[in-house]
């Protein structure tokens, strides 16, 4: 895998018209469709992705936050 989608998606309400009602429709299908129509933008980053959906991933992220230069800064 070359890329991973870890993002926040902001879509126009009109995009919902492309999603079938009452049926499973994966986001990759929607995004592929929007790419073909040249209506999808993205931003590539070189920063590490911190997966926080597991205990191990959350611990790794906590360690990063605690040991980073941002520790103690208020957000």
N, C-alpha and C positions, 0 to 999 in steps of 0.2 A: 504494500500500500504506500502510495506516495503522499497522499494528503488525508487528513481526518477533518471532518466537519465538527468543530466544537464552537458553536456560535449562538448568537441570538438572531433570530430571523424576524425581520419586520416586513410584513407583506401588506399590500393594498387589499381592501375588502373584495375587490373585483376578482382576485386570485381564487377566492372560494368557489367561484363559478366553475372552475376547472376540476373540482374535487367531486366525485360522485357521492350522492346522498346515501346514507345508511349502508356504507360499504367501506371495508378497510382500504385505505389508499396511502401507501408509504410516501414519506417526504421525498425520498430519492426520485420517485416517479414524477412528482410535482416539480422538483428542481430540474430534472432532465428536460421536462417539457418547457420550462421557463428559459433554460439555457438555449434550447433549439430556437426559441422565439427571440433570443437575445434580449431578454428582459430580467436577467438575474445578474447582480453585481456581487463581488466578494472582495475580501481583503486577506492577503496571505501574511501570516506572521511567523517569525522564527522562534517565538517563545515556546517554552515547554508547556504541554497540556497536562493539567493536574486533574486526574479522574477522581471524583469524590463520591462515587456511587458505591464504594466498598469501604470497609473499615481500614484496610491497608492504604488505599488511595487517600482517604481522609487524613490518616496519620502522616503520610508523606507531605500533604499540603499543609497541615498544621506545623510540621517541622520547618517547611519553607517559610511560612509566615513568621514563625518565632525567631528564625535565624537570619531573616533578611534584613536589609538596611532599612526596611519600612517598619520593623518591629517597634512598637511604642508610638508610632505616628498615629494621630487620629485621622479617620477617613472622612 
